[in-house]
Amino acid sequence: MSSKVGVITGKFAPLHSGHIYAITEAATQVDKLYVVLSYDQKFVDGLEPRLRGKMTLKKRLLWLKRTFSNLDHIKIIFVDETDFKSYPEGVEEWTAAVKGIIPENLDVWFSSEPEYTWWI
């Protein structure tokens, strides 16, 4: 029997209850869920100075890993989109990068925004 594999992406900057709800809902619909944090240093550099140290890649990954540590079928990974063109011009490169870091075929791509699913 094959398992159903899904992915959900986001900046999670910061991780909030809406993100947690979306990830949890997605996790109930698949056997394995990849949560892909999209990291962009340009985004971090554009934040107010007091927020830059709070939105590091390390901290955002830690928030996700701690929040979902009791769910073994959720895998937390990241893609560094710093050198990609901004949305929407860089969407093909970003999509290829996300698909390239997931070691298996995807059955479903979850998104909270319908406009973000046209490239799937």
Jmol script that loads the backbone (N, CA, C; Angstrom):
load data "model"
ATOM      1  N   MET A   1       0.835  -1.173   0.000  1.00  0.00           N
ATOM      2  CA  MET A   1       0.000   0.000   0.000  1.00  0.00           C
ATOM      3  C   MET A   1       0.884   1.243   0.000  1.00  0.00           C
ATOM      4  N   SER A   2       0.620   2.160  -0.934  1.00  0.00           N
ATOM      5  CA  SER A   2       1.428   3.365  -1.007  1.00  0.00           C
ATOM      6  C   SER A   2       0.881   4.421  -0.052  1.00  0.00           C
ATOM      7  N   SER A   3       1.773   5.258   0.411  1.00  0.00           N
ATOM      8  CA  SER A   3       1.352   6.301   1.340  1.00  0.00           C
ATOM      9  C   SER A   3       1.111   7.599   0.578  1.00  0.00           C
ATOM     10  N   LYS A   4       0.276   8.423   1.130  1.00  0.00           N
ATOM     11  CA  LYS A   4      -0.061   9.716   0.547  1.00  0.00           C
ATOM     12  C   LYS A   4       0.890  10.756   1.130  1.00  0.00           C
ATOM     13  N   VAL A   5       1.551  11.506   0.241  1.00  0.00           N
ATOM     14  CA  VAL A   5       2.566  12.475   0.646  1.00  0.00           C
ATOM     15  C   VAL A   5       2.112  13.874   0.249  1.00  0.00           C
ATOM     16  N   GLY A   6       2.246  14.803   1.192  1.00  0.00           N
ATOM     17  CA  GLY A   6       1.862  16.184   0.924  1.00  0.00           C
ATOM     18  C   GLY A   6       2.943  17.160   1.328  1.00  0.00           C
ATOM     19  N   VAL A   7       2.750  18.405   0.899  1.00  0.00           N
ATOM     20  CA  VAL A   7       3.665  19.484   1.254  1.00  0.00           C
ATOM     21  C   VAL A   7       2.853  20.740   1.537  1.00  0.00           C
ATOM     22  N   ILE A   8       3.339  21.521   2.471  1.00  0.00           N
ATOM     23  CA  ILE A   8       2.799  22.842   2.743  1.00  0.00           C
ATOM     24  C   ILE A   8       3.999  23.756   2.949  1.00  0.00           C
ATOM     25  N   THR A   9       3.922  24.957   2.411  1.00  0.00           N
ATOM     26  CA  THR A   9       5.053  25.882   2.469  1.00  0.00           C
ATOM     27  C   THR A   9       4.647  27.192   3.125  1.00  0.00           C
ATOM     28  N   GLY A  10       5.646  27.918   3.580  1.00  0.00           N
ATOM     29  CA  GLY A  10       5.390  29.234   4.136  1.00  0.00           C
ATOM     30  C   GLY A  10       6.654  29.852   4.693  1.00  0.00           C
ATOM     31  N   LYS A  11       6.589  31.151   4.948  1.00  0.00           N
ATOM     32  CA  LYS A  11       7.709  31.836   5.597  1.00  0.00           C
ATOM     33  C   LYS A  11       7.647  31.630   7.112  1.00  0.00           C
ATOM     34  N   PHE A  12       6.452  31.496   7.657  1.00  0.00           N
ATOM     35  CA  PHE A  12       6.267  31.264   9.090  1.00  0.00           C
ATOM     36  C   PHE A  12       7.037  32.299   9.911  1.00  0.00           C
ATOM     37  N   ALA A  13       6.803  33.579   9.569  1.00  0.00           N
ATOM     38  CA  ALA A  13       7.566  34.672  10.164  1.00  0.00           C
ATOM     39  C   ALA A  13       6.653  35.723  10.768  1.00  0.00           C
ATOM     40  N   PRO A  14       6.224  35.496  11.981  1.00  0.00           N
ATOM     41  CA  PRO A  14       6.499  34.359  12.854  1.00  0.00           C
ATOM     42  C   PRO A  14       5.454  33.264  12.680  1.00  0.00           C
ATOM     43  N   LEU A  15       5.758  32.115  13.229  1.00  0.00           N
ATOM     44  CA  LEU A  15       4.802  31.018  13.271  1.00  0.00           C
ATOM     45  C   LEU A  15       3.640  31.447  14.172  1.00  0.00           C
ATOM     46  N   HIS A  16       2.409  31.312  13.675  1.00  0.00           N
ATOM     47  CA  HIS A  16       1.254  31.711  14.487  1.00  0.00           C
ATOM     48  C   HIS A  16       0.170  30.640  14.418  1.00  0.00           C
ATOM     49  N   SER A  17      -0.898  30.864  15.156  1.00  0.00           N
ATOM     50  CA  SER A  17      -1.946  29.846  15.285  1.00  0.00           C
ATOM     51  C   SER A  17      -2.588  29.499  13.944  1.00  0.00           C
ATOM     52  N   GLY A  18      -2.682  30.442  13.021  1.00  0.00           N
ATOM     53  CA  GLY A  18      -3.211  30.133  11.692  1.00  0.00           C
ATOM     54  C   GLY A  18      -2.327  29.158  10.941  1.00  0.00           C
ATOM     55  N   HIS A  19      -1.008  29.342  11.024  1.00  0.00           N
ATOM     56  CA  HIS A  19      -0.063  28.398  10.414  1.00  0.00           C
ATOM     57  C   HIS A  19      -0.203  27.019  11.054  1.00  0.00           C
ATOM     58  N   ILE A  20      -0.248  27.007  12.380  1.00  0.00           N
ATOM     59  CA  ILE A  20      -0.342  25.738  13.106  1.00  0.00           C
ATOM     60  C   ILE A  20      -1.617  25.000  12.721  1.00  0.00           C
ATOM     61  N   TYR A  21      -2.710  25.727  12.604  1.00  0.00           N
ATOM     62  CA  TYR A  21      -3.976  25.117  12.193  1.00  0.00           C
ATOM     63  C   TYR A  21      -3.863  24.535  10.781  1.00  0.00           C
ATOM     64  N   ALA A  22      -3.320  25.309   9.836  1.00  0.00           N
ATOM     65  CA  ALA A  22      -3.207  24.839   8.452  1.00  0.00           C
ATOM     66  C   ALA A  22      -2.317  23.601   8.358  1.00  0.00           C
ATOM     67  N   ILE A  23      -1.205  23.613   9.061  1.00  0.00           N
ATOM     68  CA  ILE A  23      -0.293  22.463   9.044  1.00  0.00           C
ATOM     69  C   ILE A  23      -0.958  21.243   9.669  1.00  0.00           C
ATOM     70  N   THR A  24      -1.640  21.448  10.787  1.00  0.00           N
ATOM     71  CA  THR A  24      -2.322  20.342  11.456  1.00  0.00           C
ATOM     72  C   THR A  24      -3.408  19.752  10.570  1.00  0.00           C
ATOM     73  N   GLU A  25      -4.189  20.595   9.926  1.00  0.00           N
ATOM     74  CA  GLU A  25      -5.234  20.122   9.016  1.00  0.00           C
ATOM     75  C   GLU A  25      -4.629  19.331   7.855  1.00  0.00           C
ATOM     76  N   ALA A  26      -3.559  19.847   7.279  1.00  0.00           N
ATOM     77  CA  ALA A  26      -2.896  19.136   6.184  1.00  0.00           C
ATOM     78  C   ALA A  26      -2.372  17.783   6.658  1.00  0.00           C
ATOM     79  N   ALA A  27      -1.813  17.758   7.861  1.00  0.00           N
ATOM     80  CA  ALA A  27      -1.228  16.521   8.401  1.00  0.00           C
ATOM     81  C   ALA A  27      -2.267  15.433   8.614  1.00  0.00           C
ATOM     82  N   THR A  28      -3.522  15.822   8.811  1.00  0.00           N
ATOM     83  CA  THR A  28      -4.571  14.815   9.007  1.00  0.00           C
ATOM     84  C   THR A  28      -4.997  14.168   7.692  1.00  0.00           C
ATOM     85  N   GLN A  29      -4.554  14.719   6.570  1.00  0.00           N
ATOM     86  CA  GLN A  29      -5.004  14.243   5.268  1.00  0.00           C
ATOM     87  C   GLN A  29      -3.964  13.433   4.507  1.00  0.00           C
ATOM     88  N   VAL A  30      -2.777  13.283   5.086  1.00  0.00           N
ATOM     89  CA  VAL A  30      -1.702  12.553   4.414  1.00  0.00           C
ATOM     90  C   VAL A  30      -0.989  11.629   5.396  1.00  0.00           C
ATOM     91  N   ASP A  31      -0.224  10.710   4.845  1.00  0.00           N
ATOM     92  CA  ASP A  31       0.588   9.816   5.674  1.00  0.00           C
ATOM     93  C   ASP A  31       1.929  10.456   6.033  1.00  0.00           C
ATOM     94  N   LYS A  32       2.399  11.374   5.175  1.00  0.00           N
ATOM     95  CA  LYS A  32       3.636  12.110   5.433  1.00  0.00           C
ATOM     96  C   LYS A  32       3.436  13.525   4.913  1.00  0.00           C
ATOM     97  N   LEU A  33       3.819  14.500   5.739  1.00  0.00           N
ATOM     98  CA  LEU A  33       3.700  15.898   5.348  1.00  0.00           C
ATOM     99  C   LEU A  33       5.050  16.577   5.467  1.00  0.00           C
ATOM    100  N   TYR A  34       5.485  17.182   4.368  1.00  0.00           N
ATOM    101  CA  TYR A  34       6.678  18.015   4.387  1.00  0.00           C
ATOM    102  C   TYR A  34       6.244  19.450   4.603  1.00  0.00           C
ATOM    103  N   VAL A  35       6.770  20.062   5.661  1.00  0.00           N
ATOM    104  CA  VAL A  35       6.553  21.474   5.923  1.00  0.00           C
ATOM    105  C   VAL A  35       7.828  22.175   5.471  1.00  0.00           C
ATOM    106  N   VAL A  36       7.698  22.998   4.436  1.00  0.00           N
ATOM    107  CA  VAL A  36       8.859  23.657   3.847  1.00  0.00           C
ATOM    108  C   VAL A  36       8.856  25.132   4.246  1.00  0.00           C
ATOM    109  N   LEU A  37       9.843  25.515   5.023  1.00  0.00           N
ATOM    110  CA  LEU A  37      10.021  26.908   5.377  1.00  0.00           C
ATOM    111  C   LEU A  37      10.761  27.587   4.226  1.00  0.00           C
ATOM    112  N   SER A  38      10.174  28.631   3.679  1.00  0.00           N
ATOM    113  CA  SER A  38      10.811  29.409   2.616  1.00  0.00           C
ATOM    114  C   SER A  38      11.600  30.540   3.261  1.00  0.00           C
ATOM    115  N   TYR A  39      12.904  30.433   3.192  1.00  0.00           N
ATOM    116  CA  TYR A  39      13.771  31.431   3.814  1.00  0.00           C
ATOM    117  C   TYR A  39      14.305  32.382   2.760  1.00  0.00           C
ATOM    118  N   ASP A  40      14.228  33.672   3.056  1.00  0.00           N
ATOM    119  CA  ASP A  40      14.700  34.708   2.141  1.00  0.00           C
ATOM    120  C   ASP A  40      15.413  35.778   2.967  1.00  0.00           C
ATOM    121  N   GLN A  41      16.727  35.846   2.834  1.00  0.00           N
ATOM    122  CA  GLN A  41      17.499  36.825   3.603  1.00  0.00           C
ATOM    123  C   GLN A  41      17.082  38.250   3.249  1.00  0.00           C
ATOM    124  N   LYS A  42      16.662  38.484   1.999  1.00  0.00           N
ATOM    125  CA  LYS A  42      16.195  39.827   1.614  1.00  0.00           C
ATOM    126  C   LYS A  42      14.969  40.212   2.442  1.00  0.00           C
ATOM    127  N   PHE A  43      14.084  39.258   2.690  1.00  0.00           N
ATOM    128  CA  PHE A  43      12.911  39.496   3.523  1.00  0.00           C
ATOM    129  C   PHE A  43      13.345  39.877   4.939  1.00  0.00           C
ATOM    130  N   VAL A  44      14.276  39.124   5.499  1.00  0.00           N
ATOM    131  CA  VAL A  44      14.756  39.392   6.856  1.00  0.00           C
ATOM    132  C   VAL A  44      15.418  40.764   6.917  1.00  0.00           C
ATOM    133  N   ASP A  45      16.248  41.081   5.932  1.00  0.00           N
ATOM    134  CA  ASP A  45      16.939  42.373   5.918  1.00  0.00           C
ATOM    135  C   ASP A  45      15.965  43.542   5.830  1.00  0.00           C
ATOM    136  N   GLY A  46      14.792  43.316   5.254  1.00  0.00           N
ATOM    137  CA  GLY A  46      13.791  44.366   5.114  1.00  0.00           C
ATOM    138  C   GLY A  46      12.943  44.583   6.360  1.00  0.00           C
ATOM    139  N   LEU A  47      13.109  43.745   7.356  1.00  0.00           N
ATOM    140  CA  LEU A  47      12.353  43.885   8.596  1.00  0.00           C
ATOM    141  C   LEU A  47      12.928  45.000   9.465  1.00  0.00           C
ATOM    142  N   GLU A  48      12.113  45.475  10.392  1.00  0.00           N
ATOM    143  CA  GLU A  48      12.601  46.433  11.384  1.00  0.00           C
ATOM    144  C   GLU A  48      13.765  45.788  12.130  1.00  0.00           C
ATOM    145  N   PRO A  49      14.761  46.594  12.497  1.00  0.00           N
ATOM    146  CA  PRO A  49      15.933  46.021  13.193  1.00  0.00           C
ATOM    147  C   PRO A  49      15.576  45.163  14.402  1.00  0.00           C
ATOM    148  N   ARG A  50      14.567  45.534  15.160  1.00  0.00           N
ATOM    149  CA  ARG A  50      14.222  44.768  16.365  1.00  0.00           C
ATOM    150  C   ARG A  50      13.663  43.385  16.029  1.00  0.00           C
ATOM    151  N   LEU A  51      13.196  43.187  14.788  1.00  0.00           N
ATOM    152  CA  LEU A  51      12.630  41.889  14.391  1.00  0.00           C
ATOM    153  C   LEU A  51      13.632  40.982  13.684  1.00  0.00           C
ATOM    154  N   ARG A  52      14.687  41.543  13.123  1.00  0.00           N
ATOM    155  CA  ARG A  52      15.631  40.746  12.325  1.00  0.00           C
ATOM    156  C   ARG A  52      16.202  39.560  13.088  1.00  0.00           C
ATOM    157  N   GLY A  53      16.602  39.771  14.333  1.00  0.00           N
ATOM    158  CA  GLY A  53      17.185  38.693  15.131  1.00  0.00           C
ATOM    159  C   GLY A  53      16.179  37.637  15.543  1.00  0.00           C
ATOM    160  N   LYS A  54      14.902  37.979  15.467  1.00  0.00           N
ATOM    161  CA  LYS A  54      13.851  37.034  15.842  1.00  0.00           C
ATOM    162  C   LYS A  54      13.388  36.183  14.665  1.00  0.00           C
ATOM    163  N   MET A  55      13.727  36.555  13.453  1.00  0.00           N
ATOM    164  CA  MET A  55      13.236  35.862  12.266  1.00  0.00           C
ATOM    165  C   MET A  55      14.340  35.111  11.529  1.00  0.00           C
ATOM    166  N   THR A  56      15.351  34.675  12.259  1.00  0.00           N
ATOM    167  CA  THR A  56      16.435  33.925  11.630  1.00  0.00           C
ATOM    168  C   THR A  56      15.921  32.563  11.158  1.00  0.00           C
ATOM    169  N   LEU A  57      16.634  31.978  10.252  1.00  0.00           N
ATOM    170  CA  LEU A  57      16.292  30.641   9.775  1.00  0.00           C
ATOM    171  C   LEU A  57      16.298  29.651  10.939  1.00  0.00           C
ATOM    172  N   LYS A  58      17.323  29.711  11.765  1.00  0.00           N
ATOM    173  CA  LYS A  58      17.451  28.778  12.889  1.00  0.00           C
ATOM    174  C   LYS A  58      16.248  28.863  13.826  1.00  0.00           C
ATOM    175  N   LYS A  59      15.835  30.073  14.178  1.00  0.00           N
ATOM    176  CA  LYS A  59      14.706  30.224  15.100  1.00  0.00           C
ATOM    177  C   LYS A  59      13.406  29.756  14.466  1.00  0.00           C
ATOM    178  N   ARG A  60      13.179  30.077  13.205  1.00  0.00           N
ATOM    179  CA  ARG A  60      11.926  29.678  12.568  1.00  0.00           C
ATOM    180  C   ARG A  60      11.847  28.162  12.397  1.00  0.00           C
ATOM    181  N   LEU A  61      12.962  27.528  12.071  1.00  0.00           N
ATOM    182  CA  LEU A  61      12.977  26.063  12.000  1.00  0.00           C
ATOM    183  C   LEU A  61      12.718  25.464  13.376  1.00  0.00           C
ATOM    184  N   LEU A  62      13.314  26.036  14.409  1.00  0.00           N
ATOM    185  CA  LEU A  62      13.128  25.535  15.769  1.00  0.00           C
ATOM    186  C   LEU A  62      11.669  25.655  16.204  1.00  0.00           C
ATOM    187  N   TRP A  63      11.009  26.784  15.887  1.00  0.00           N
ATOM    188  CA  TRP A  63       9.584  26.944  16.226  1.00  0.00           C
ATOM    189  C   TRP A  63       8.767  25.808  15.626  1.00  0.00           C
ATOM    190  N   LEU A  64       9.010  25.538  14.337  1.00  0.00           N
ATOM    191  CA  LEU A  64       8.261  24.480  13.651  1.00  0.00           C
ATOM    192  C   LEU A  64       8.572  23.109  14.249  1.00  0.00           C
ATOM    193  N   LYS A  65       9.846  22.819  14.434  1.00  0.00           N
ATOM    194  CA  LYS A  65      10.239  21.502  14.945  1.00  0.00           C
ATOM    195  C   LYS A  65       9.697  21.262  16.351  1.00  0.00           C
ATOM    196  N   ARG A  66       9.740  22.252  17.196  1.00  0.00           N
ATOM    197  CA  ARG A  66       9.209  22.085  18.560  1.00  0.00           C
ATOM    198  C   ARG A  66       7.688  21.937  18.547  1.00  0.00           C
ATOM    199  N   THR A  67       7.031  22.729  17.722  1.00  0.00           N
ATOM    200  CA  THR A  67       5.571  22.703  17.678  1.00  0.00           C
ATOM    201  C   THR A  67       5.048  21.347  17.219  1.00  0.00           C
ATOM    202  N   PHE A  68       5.736  20.725  16.274  1.00  0.00           N
ATOM    203  CA  PHE A  68       5.250  19.470  15.692  1.00  0.00           C
ATOM    204  C   PHE A  68       6.110  18.268  16.068  1.00  0.00           C
ATOM    205  N   SER A  69       6.864  18.371  17.143  1.00  0.00           N
ATOM    206  CA  SER A  69       7.782  17.304  17.536  1.00  0.00           C
ATOM    207  C   SER A  69       7.076  15.987  17.871  1.00  0.00           C
ATOM    208  N   ASN A  70       5.819  16.042  18.252  1.00  0.00           N
ATOM    209  CA  ASN A  70       5.103  14.817  18.615  1.00  0.00           C
ATOM    210  C   ASN A  70       4.421  14.149  17.423  1.00  0.00           C
ATOM    211  N   LEU A  71       4.572  14.704  16.244  1.00  0.00           N
ATOM    212  CA  LEU A  71       3.959  14.122  15.039  1.00  0.00           C
ATOM    213  C   LEU A  71       5.058  13.642  14.100  1.00  0.00           C
ATOM    214  N   ASP A  72       5.364  12.360  14.182  1.00  0.00           N
ATOM    215  CA  ASP A  72       6.483  11.793  13.426  1.00  0.00           C
ATOM    216  C   ASP A  72       6.304  11.854  11.918  1.00  0.00           C
ATOM    217  N   HIS A  73       5.086  11.967  11.451  1.00  0.00           N
ATOM    218  CA  HIS A  73       4.881  11.981   9.999  1.00  0.00           C
ATOM    219  C   HIS A  73       5.020  13.383   9.395  1.00  0.00           C
ATOM    220  N   ILE A  74       5.353  14.374  10.221  1.00  0.00           N
ATOM    221  CA  ILE A  74       5.624  15.726   9.724  1.00  0.00           C
ATOM    222  C   ILE A  74       7.135  15.916   9.672  1.00  0.00           C
ATOM    223  N   LYS A  75       7.623  16.275   8.498  1.00  0.00           N
ATOM    224  CA  LYS A  75       9.051  16.506   8.276  1.00  0.00           C
ATOM    225  C   LYS A  75       9.261  17.993   7.989  1.00  0.00           C
ATOM    226  N   ILE A  76      10.102  18.633   8.777  1.00  0.00           N
ATOM    227  CA  ILE A  76      10.371  20.060   8.638  1.00  0.00           C
ATOM    228  C   ILE A  76      11.666  20.235   7.849  1.00  0.00           C
ATOM    229  N   ILE A  77      11.583  20.951   6.729  1.00  0.00           N
ATOM    230  CA  ILE A  77      12.751  21.234   5.898  1.00  0.00           C
ATOM    231  C   ILE A  77      12.673  22.698   5.451  1.00  0.00           C
ATOM    232  N   PHE A  78      13.683  23.168   4.735  1.00  0.00           N
ATOM    233  CA  PHE A  78      13.647  24.547   4.263  1.00  0.00           C
ATOM    234  C   PHE A  78      14.251  24.664   2.873  1.00  0.00           C
ATOM    235  N   VAL A  79      13.867  25.738   2.198  1.00  0.00           N
ATOM    236  CA  VAL A  79      14.464  26.098   0.925  1.00  0.00           C
ATOM    237  C   VAL A  79      14.925  27.550   1.059  1.00  0.00           C
ATOM    238  N   ASP A  80      16.144  27.821   0.623  1.00  0.00           N
ATOM    239  CA  ASP A  80      16.685  29.178   0.677  1.00  0.00           C
ATOM    240  C   ASP A  80      16.388  29.845  -0.661  1.00  0.00           C
ATOM    241  N   GLU A  81      15.465  30.799  -0.627  1.00  0.00           N
ATOM    242  CA  GLU A  81      15.047  31.480  -1.850  1.00  0.00           C
ATOM    243  C   GLU A  81      15.693  32.857  -1.981  1.00  0.00           C
ATOM    244  N   THR A  82      16.739  33.112  -1.214  1.00  0.00           N
ATOM    245  CA  THR A  82      17.385  34.422  -1.200  1.00  0.00           C
ATOM    246  C   THR A  82      17.811  34.874  -2.587  1.00  0.00           C
ATOM    247  N   ASP A  83      18.349  33.973  -3.381  1.00  0.00           N
ATOM    248  CA  ASP A  83      18.861  34.345  -4.702  1.00  0.00           C
ATOM    249  C   ASP A  83      17.839  34.218  -5.824  1.00  0.00           C
ATOM    250  N   PHE A  84      16.613  33.866  -5.492  1.00  0.00           N
ATOM    251  CA  PHE A  84      15.569  33.742  -6.507  1.00  0.00           C
ATOM    252  C   PHE A  84      14.964  35.110  -6.787  1.00  0.00           C
ATOM    253  N   LYS A  85      14.398  35.251  -7.977  1.00  0.00           N
ATOM    254  CA  LYS A  85      13.643  36.460  -8.288  1.00  0.00           C
ATOM    255  C   LYS A  85      12.412  36.495  -7.381  1.00  0.00           C
ATOM    256  N   SER A  86      11.901  37.691  -7.146  1.00  0.00           N
ATOM    257  CA  SER A  86      10.715  37.851  -6.303  1.00  0.00           C
ATOM    258  C   SER A  86       9.482  37.274  -6.991  1.00  0.00           C
ATOM    259  N   TYR A  87       8.478  36.939  -6.176  1.00  0.00           N
ATOM    260  CA  TYR A  87       7.196  36.458  -6.685  1.00  0.00           C
ATOM    261  C   TYR A  87       6.544  37.568  -7.480  1.00  0.00           C
ATOM    262  N   PRO A  88       5.971  37.326  -8.628  1.00  0.00           N
ATOM    263  CA  PRO A  88       5.738  36.010  -9.224  1.00  0.00           C
ATOM    264  C   PRO A  88       6.814  35.556 -10.211  1.00  0.00           C
ATOM    265  N   GLU A  89       7.798  36.420 -10.530  1.00  0.00           N
ATOM    266  CA  GLU A  89       8.807  36.049 -11.531  1.00  0.00           C
ATOM    267  C   GLU A  89       9.619  34.824 -11.145  1.00  0.00           C
ATOM    268  N   GLY A  90       9.905  34.651  -9.855  1.00  0.00           N
ATOM    269  CA  GLY A  90      10.746  33.541  -9.419  1.00  0.00           C
ATOM    270  C   GLY A  90      10.012  32.280  -9.046  1.00  0.00           C
ATOM    271  N   VAL A  91       8.727  32.208  -9.350  1.00  0.00           N
ATOM    272  CA  VAL A  91       7.926  31.077  -8.867  1.00  0.00           C
ATOM    273  C   VAL A  91       8.360  29.739  -9.479  1.00  0.00           C
ATOM    274  N   GLU A  92       8.759  29.728 -10.730  1.00  0.00           N
ATOM    275  CA  GLU A  92       9.179  28.456 -11.343  1.00  0.00           C
ATOM    276  C   GLU A  92      10.465  27.938 -10.704  1.00  0.00           C
ATOM    277  N   GLU A  93      11.412  28.833 -10.463  1.00  0.00           N
ATOM    278  CA  GLU A  93      12.663  28.446  -9.812  1.00  0.00           C
ATOM    279  C   GLU A  93      12.397  27.968  -8.380  1.00  0.00           C
ATOM    280  N   TRP A  94      11.535  28.682  -7.670  1.00  0.00           N
ATOM    281  CA  TRP A  94      11.184  28.319  -6.297  1.00  0.00           C
ATOM    282  C   TRP A  94      10.493  26.957  -6.258  1.00  0.00           C
ATOM    283  N   THR A  95       9.531  26.743  -7.151  1.00  0.00           N
ATOM    284  CA  THR A  95       8.799  25.476  -7.194  1.00  0.00           C
ATOM    285  C   THR A  95       9.754  24.318  -7.472  1.00  0.00           C
ATOM    286  N   ALA A  96      10.658  24.518  -8.425  1.00  0.00           N
ATOM    287  CA  ALA A  96      11.645  23.476  -8.735  1.00  0.00           C
ATOM    288  C   ALA A  96      12.537  23.193  -7.526  1.00  0.00           C
ATOM    289  N   ALA A  97      12.919  24.232  -6.798  1.00  0.00           N
ATOM    290  CA  ALA A  97      13.759  24.047  -5.617  1.00  0.00           C
ATOM    291  C   ALA A  97      13.019  23.262  -4.539  1.00  0.00           C
ATOM    292  N   VAL A  98      11.756  23.589  -4.322  1.00  0.00           N
ATOM    293  CA  VAL A  98      10.968  22.869  -3.315  1.00  0.00           C
ATOM    294  C   VAL A  98      10.827  21.409  -3.715  1.00  0.00           C
ATOM    295  N   LYS A  99      10.446  21.167  -4.955  1.00  0.00           N
ATOM    296  CA  LYS A  99      10.301  19.783  -5.413  1.00  0.00           C
ATOM    297  C   LYS A  99      11.637  19.040  -5.356  1.00  0.00           C
ATOM    298  N   GLY A 100      12.738  19.759  -5.563  1.00  0.00           N
ATOM    299  CA  GLY A 100      14.064  19.143  -5.557  1.00  0.00           C
ATOM    300  C   GLY A 100      14.546  18.695  -4.187  1.00  0.00           C
ATOM    301  N   ILE A 101      14.012  19.273  -3.121  1.00  0.00           N
ATOM    302  CA  ILE A 101      14.467  18.877  -1.778  1.00  0.00           C
ATOM    303  C   ILE A 101      13.571  17.821  -1.139  1.00  0.00           C
ATOM    304  N   ILE A 102      12.471  17.505  -1.811  1.00  0.00           N
ATOM    305  CA  ILE A 102      11.573  16.477  -1.282  1.00  0.00           C
ATOM    306  C   ILE A 102      11.910  15.166  -1.987  1.00  0.00           C
ATOM    307  N   PRO A 103      12.318  14.151  -1.242  1.00  0.00           N
ATOM    308  CA  PRO A 103      12.862  12.934  -1.833  1.00  0.00           C
ATOM    309  C   PRO A 103      11.834  11.930  -2.357  1.00  0.00           C
ATOM    310  N   GLU A 104      10.605  12.354  -2.533  1.00  0.00           N
ATOM    311  CA  GLU A 104       9.588  11.437  -3.054  1.00  0.00           C
ATOM    312  C   GLU A 104       8.512  12.226  -3.798  1.00  0.00           C
ATOM    313  N   ASN A 105       7.698  11.502  -4.533  1.00  0.00           N
ATOM    314  CA  ASN A 105       6.631  12.148  -5.290  1.00  0.00           C
ATOM    315  C   ASN A 105       5.552  12.684  -4.359  1.00  0.00           C
ATOM    316  N   LEU A 106       5.028  13.828  -4.731  1.00  0.00           N
ATOM    317  CA  LEU A 106       3.972  14.464  -3.947  1.00  0.00           C
ATOM    318  C   LEU A 106       2.606  14.116  -4.508  1.00  0.00           C
ATOM    319  N   ASP A 107       1.669  13.878  -3.607  1.00  0.00           N
ATOM    320  CA  ASP A 107       0.287  13.636  -4.012  1.00  0.00           C
ATOM    321  C   ASP A 107      -0.561  14.894  -3.873  1.00  0.00           C
ATOM    322  N   VAL A 108      -0.199  15.759  -2.942  1.00  0.00           N
ATOM    323  CA  VAL A 108      -1.001  16.959  -2.708  1.00  0.00           C
ATOM    324  C   VAL A 108      -0.103  18.088  -2.200  1.00  0.00           C
ATOM    325  N   TRP A 109      -0.427  19.299  -2.684  1.00  0.00           N
ATOM    326  CA  TRP A 109       0.281  20.504  -2.264  1.00  0.00           C
ATOM    327  C   TRP A 109      -0.746  21.395  -1.601  1.00  0.00           C
ATOM    328  N   PHE A 110      -0.581  21.618  -0.310  1.00  0.00           N
ATOM    329  CA  PHE A 110      -1.544  22.412   0.446  1.00  0.00           C
ATOM    330  C   PHE A 110      -1.159  23.885   0.401  1.00  0.00           C
ATOM    331  N   SER A 111      -2.166  24.727   0.325  1.00  0.00           N
ATOM    332  CA  SER A 111      -1.938  26.167   0.333  1.00  0.00           C
ATOM    333  C   SER A 111      -3.142  26.851   0.954  1.00  0.00           C
ATOM    334  N   SER A 112      -2.871  27.908   1.686  1.00  0.00           N
ATOM    335  CA  SER A 112      -3.968  28.685   2.259  1.00  0.00           C
ATOM    336  C   SER A 112      -4.469  29.739   1.290  1.00  0.00           C
ATOM    337  N   GLU A 113      -3.759  29.922   0.197  1.00  0.00           N
ATOM    338  CA  GLU A 113      -4.112  30.939  -0.795  1.00  0.00           C
ATOM    339  C   GLU A 113      -4.332  30.285  -2.157  1.00  0.00           C
ATOM    340  N   PRO A 114      -5.549  30.332  -2.693  1.00  0.00           N
ATOM    341  CA  PRO A 114      -5.801  29.723  -4.003  1.00  0.00           C
ATOM    342  C   PRO A 114      -4.881  30.248  -5.109  1.00  0.00           C
ATOM    343  N   GLU A 115      -4.490  31.511  -5.033  1.00  0.00           N
ATOM    344  CA  GLU A 115      -3.627  32.079  -6.066  1.00  0.00           C
ATOM    345  C   GLU A 115      -2.232  31.475  -6.060  1.00  0.00           C
ATOM    346  N   TYR A 116      -1.851  30.796  -4.971  1.00  0.00           N
ATOM    347  CA  TYR A 116      -0.531  30.191  -4.882  1.00  0.00           C
ATOM    348  C   TYR A 116      -0.488  28.774  -5.421  1.00  0.00           C
ATOM    349  N   THR A 117      -1.578  28.274  -5.969  1.00  0.00           N
ATOM    350  CA  THR A 117      -1.579  26.885  -6.426  1.00  0.00           C
ATOM    351  C   THR A 117      -1.556  26.740  -7.950  1.00  0.00           C
ATOM    352  N   TRP A 118      -1.540  27.813  -8.687  1.00  0.00           N
ATOM    353  CA  TRP A 118      -1.604  27.722 -10.153  1.00  0.00           C
ATOM    354  C   TRP A 118      -0.372  27.087 -10.784  1.00  0.00           C
ATOM    355  N   TRP A 119       0.765  27.103 -10.105  1.00  0.00           N
ATOM    356  CA  TRP A 119       2.001  26.575 -10.691  1.00  0.00           C
ATOM    357  C   TRP A 119       2.240  25.105 -10.388  1.00  0.00           C
ATOM    358  N   ILE A 120       1.407  24.507  -9.591  1.00  0.00           N
ATOM    359  CA  ILE A 120       1.626  23.131  -9.155  1.00  0.00           C
ATOM    360  C   ILE A 120       1.479  22.168 -10.326  1.00  0.00           C
TER     361      ILE A 120
END
end "model"
wireframe off; spacefill off
backbone 0.3
color backbone group
